[in-house]
């Protein structure tokens, strides 16, 4: 998250964590965006983001 946001996301809070098959999904909330970090068993991670105002 530090690399992805580079200080531009504001205060980021942990949302929830869940395991799906061989990976973990970790949700974070920031003032204007929500983030999901996908962590694979091999340690690789991917960040996805969406506008908080958008309906899921």
VENUR-V127007 format. One record per residue. N is the residue number from 1. RES is the residue in one letter. SS is DSSP state (H for helix, E for strand, C for the rest). OMEGA is omega in degrees with one decimal (none if undefined). D_FIRST is the distance of its C-alpha to the first C-alpha in Angstrom with 2 decimals. Layout:
# VENUR-V127007
<<N;RES;SS;OMEGA;D_FIRST> <N;RES;SS;OMEGA;D_FIRST>>
This chain:
# VENUR-V127007
<<1;X;C;-179.4;0.00> <2;X;H;178.9;3.79> <3;X;H;-176.6;5.46> <4;X;H;-176.2;4.97> <5;X;H;-178.6;5.83> <6;X;C;177.1;8.03> <7;X;C;-175.3;9.45> <8;X;C;-174.3;10.66> <9;X;C;-174.2;9.22> <10;X;C;-179.7;11.33> <11;X;C;-178.5;11.30> <12;X;C;-179.6;8.90> <13;X;E;177.9;11.04> <14;X;E;177.9;11.21> <15;X;E;177.9;13.51> <16;X;E;179.5;15.07> <17;X;E;176.0;14.95> <18;X;E;178.2;17.52> <19;X;E;176.5;18.91> <20;X;E;-176.6;20.48> <21;X;C;-173.5;22.71> <22;X;C;180.0;20.91> <23;X;E;177.1;17.25> <24;X;E;172.9;15.05> <25;X;E;-179.2;13.35> <26;X;E;-178.1;10.95> <27;X;E;177.1;10.99> <28;X;E;175.4;9.28> <29;X;E;173.8;11.30> <30;X;C;-176.5;11.05> <31;X;C;-176.5;14.43> <32;X;C;-174.7;14.85> <33;X;E;169.3;12.54> <34;X;E;-179.0;11.63> <35;X;E;169.2;8.85> <36;X;E;175.8;9.74> <37;X;E;177.9;8.13> <38;X;E;-179.0;11.31> <39;X;E;179.4;12.06> <40;X;E;178.3;15.48> <41;X;C;-179.1;18.10> <42;X;C;176.8;17.99> <43;X;C;177.8;14.43> <44;X;C;-179.5;13.04> <45;X;E;178.4;9.96> <46;X;E;179.5;9.61> <47;X;E;171.4;7.58> <48;X;E;-176.6;10.33> <49;X;E;173.9;10.90> <50;X;E;-178.6;14.25> <51;X;E;-179.2;16.29> <52;X;C;-179.8;17.11> <53;X;C;-179.6;20.70> <54;X;C;177.2;21.20> <55;X;C;-177.2;23.00> <56;X;C;none;21.55>>
